[in-house]
Amino acid sequence: MGVDEAKRAAELFGGAVEQIPLQIGDLGRAQLSAVIGDDNGETCAALARAAARHRILFMNVGCADDALRVRACETFTFHVAPSEAMFRDALAQSGRRDRASATAWDGLLTRFGADSLNQRFRAAFGQSMTSEAWTAWFAVKVLWESSLRAKSSSAIALRNYLERDSTQFDGQKGAPLSFRTWDHQLRQPLYVVEPTPNGGARVVAELPVAGETESFRAALDRLGTPQGSSAPCGR
């Protein structure tokens, strides 16, 4: 869905978007601006290393492994998928642990334009938008909007744009979303979900909640790897 929406937007500006299925070994043989991928931690680490070697942007949309944000942090890798530490922090801040889980998205969200996004996804695929579907959709949105604003589709130009402190995106979460410079993790609210007696689930909390004297960006940085806890992903 993200690619289809990006293609329609690109046509309005005289551009084009192309999606090419690839294996890790293909990265050095294809002319790419970016690769979007997920799998287990080992595969994502291999993708991150290959992307750095070939100077291609890697958008991680599924791997939560903390190591990818800390000791295995790569300069051309950006994480749309929340980290394990972010999920832990969200549950800790919510005070709900026994049956609850934290997620990047839920198909029943309605605020901040989430209802429109969920309805478009449900109309296209006949099912609710999952967390994994949202991260993939958002990664394509980030790449397309960044190439438009940076006036370039080169991986270096895109990386430089994403590392700017002023760069931010709308992901239908009610807050500007941006990438942290130290671990290249997307700052984003998370949702705490609990099962219901009828076998469904419901969102019971949205984290973080900003304190009276802090900005919402500062509150978002309380989810996940703190600054100074990892080798900088940036140059």
C-alpha positions in Angstrom: 0.0 0.0 0.0 2.9 2.3 0.8 4.4 1.8 -2.6 1.1 2.3 -4.4 0.5 5.6 -2.6 4.1 6.7 -3.2 3.8 6.0 -6.9 0.6 8.1 -7.2 2.3 11.0 -5.3 5.5 10.7 -7.4 3.5 11.0 -10.7 2.3 14.4 -9.5 5.8 15.6 -9.2 7.2 13.9 -12.4 9.0 11.2 -10.4 8.8 7.5 -10.1 8.9 4.8 -7.5 9.9 1.2 -8.2 9.8 -1.8 -5.8 12.3 -4.7 -6.5 12.3 -7.9 -4.5 15.9 -8.7 -3.5 18.1 -11.1 -1.6 21.0 -9.8 0.6 23.5 -11.0 -2.1 21.8 -8.8 -4.7 22.5 -5.5 -2.9 25.9 -4.9 -4.6 24.5 -5.7 -8.1 21.5 -3.4 -8.1 21.3 0.4 -8.4 19.3 1.1 -5.2 18.5 4.1 -3.1 17.3 2.0 -0.2 16.2 -1.5 0.9 13.3 -2.2 3.3 13.5 -5.4 5.2 12.9 -7.5 8.3 13.6 -11.0 9.6 15.4 -12.3 12.7 18.2 -10.4 14.3 20.9 -12.2 12.5 19.4 -11.5 9.1 18.8 -7.8 9.9 22.4 -7.5 11.1 23.6 -9.0 7.9 21.4 -6.6 5.9 22.7 -3.6 7.9 26.3 -4.6 7.2 25.7 -5.2 3.5 23.8 -1.8 3.2 26.8 0.0 4.9 29.3 -1.8 2.6 27.4 -0.8 -0.5 26.3 2.6 0.8 22.6 1.8 0.5 20.0 3.0 3.1 18.5 0.1 5.1 15.1 0.7 6.7 14.5 -1.9 9.4 10.8 -2.5 9.7 10.7 -5.7 11.7 13.7 -6.4 13.9 13.4 -5.3 17.5 16.9 -6.6 18.6 18.5 -4.0 20.9 22.0 -5.0 19.6 21.2 -3.4 16.2 20.8 0.0 18.0 23.8 -0.5 20.2 26.9 -2.5 19.4 25.9 -3.4 15.9 24.7 0.1 15.0 25.4 1.0 11.3 25.5 4.4 9.7 23.2 3.6 6.8 20.5 1.8 8.9 17.4 3.4 10.3 14.9 1.6 12.5 11.2 2.1 12.0 10.5 -1.0 14.1 10.5 -0.2 17.8 13.3 -1.9 19.8 12.9 -4.4 22.6 14.0 -1.7 25.0 11.2 0.5 23.8 8.6 -2.2 24.3 9.9 -2.9 27.8 9.9 0.8 28.8 6.4 1.3 27.5 5.1 -1.6 29.6 7.0 -0.4 32.6 5.6 3.1 32.2 2.1 1.8 31.8 2.2 -0.3 34.9 0.6 -3.2 33.0 2.7 -6.3 32.6 0.9 -9.6 33.3 -1.3 -9.9 30.2 -0.4 -6.7 28.3 1.9 -6.3 25.3 3.3 -3.2 23.6 2.9 -2.5 19.9 3.7 0.1 17.3 0.2 0.1 15.8 -3.3 -1.3 16.2 -6.0 -1.8 13.6 -8.6 -0.2 15.9 -6.9 3.1 16.4 -9.0 6.1 15.3 -7.4 9.4 16.5 -5.0 11.6 14.5 -6.1 10.2 11.1 -5.4 6.6 12.2 -9.0 5.7 11.3 -8.5 6.8 7.7 -5.3 4.8 7.4 -6.9 1.7 8.9 -9.9 2.0 6.7 -7.7 2.2 3.5 -5.7 -0.8 4.6 -8.8 -2.8 5.4 -10.4 -1.9 2.1 -7.3 -2.9 0.2 -6.5 -6.2 2.0 -9.6 -7.3 3.9 -7.9 -7.3 7.3 -6.7 -5.0 10.0 -3.5 -3.1 9.7 -0.9 -4.8 12.0 2.2 -3.2 13.6 4.4 -4.8 10.9 2.1 -3.5 8.1 2.3 0.0 9.6 6.1 0.0 9.9 6.5 -1.1 6.2 3.9 1.5 5.1 5.7 4.2 7.1 9.2 3.3 5.8 8.0 3.8 2.2 6.4 7.1 3.2 9.7 8.3 4.8 11.7 7.4 1.8 9.4 9.0 -0.7 8.9 12.2 1.3 12.7 12.4 2.1 13.7 12.1 -1.6 11.1 14.8 -2.5 12.3 17.3 0.2 16.0 16.5 -0.3 15.6 16.7 -4.0 17.6 13.6 -4.4 17.2 9.8 -4.2 20.8 9.0 -3.4 21.4 7.0 -0.3 23.8 9.6 1.1 21.4 12.5 0.6 18.6 10.5 2.2 20.8 9.6 5.2 21.9 13.2 5.6 18.3 14.3 5.5 17.1 11.8 8.0 19.9 12.7 10.5 18.8 16.4 10.6 17.4 17.4 13.9 14.6 19.3 12.1 13.4 16.4 9.9 10.1 14.9 11.0 7.1 13.0 9.5 3.4 12.4 10.1 2.6 8.7 10.9 -1.0 9.2 12.1 0.2 8.9 15.7 -0.6 12.5 16.8 3.0 13.6 17.2 5.9 14.5 14.8 8.0 11.4 14.3 11.8 11.7 13.8 14.9 9.6 13.9 17.4 9.9 16.8 20.9 10.7 15.9 22.6 8.3 18.3 20.9 5.0 17.4 18.9 5.9 14.3 15.7 4.7 16.1 12.4 6.3 15.1 10.9 8.3 18.0 7.3 7.2 18.2 4.4 6.6 20.6 3.7 3.0 21.4 0.4 1.4 22.4 -0.2 -1.0 25.3 -2.8 -3.7 24.4 -4.6 -6.2 26.6 -6.8 -9.2 25.7 -10.6 -8.9 26.2 -12.9 -11.7 27.5 -14.4 -12.3 24.0 -10.9 -13.2 22.6 -10.2 -9.8 21.1 -7.9 -7.0 22.3 -8.1 -3.4 23.3 -5.7 -0.5 23.5 -5.5 0.5 27.2 -2.6 3.0 27.1 -0.6 5.2 24.8 3.0 5.9 25.9 4.9 8.0 26.7 3.0 10.6 28.6 5.0 13.9 28.7 5.6 15.5 32.1 4.6 19.0 32.8 8.1 20.4 32.2 9.3 18.3 29.3 8.7 18.4 25.6 7.0 15.4 23.9 10.2 14.7 22.0 12.0 14.4 25.4 9.3 12.1 26.6 9.7 9.9 23.4 13.4 9.6 24.2 12.5 7.9 27.5 11.5 4.9 25.3 14.5 2.8 24.3 18.2 3.3 24.3 19.3 6.5 26.1 21.7 8.9 24.5 25.3 7.9 25.4 24.4 4.2 25.8 25.5 3.2 22.3 28.2 4.0 19.8 26.7 6.7 17.5 25.1 5.3 14.4 25.9 8.6 12.6 29.1 9.4 11.0 
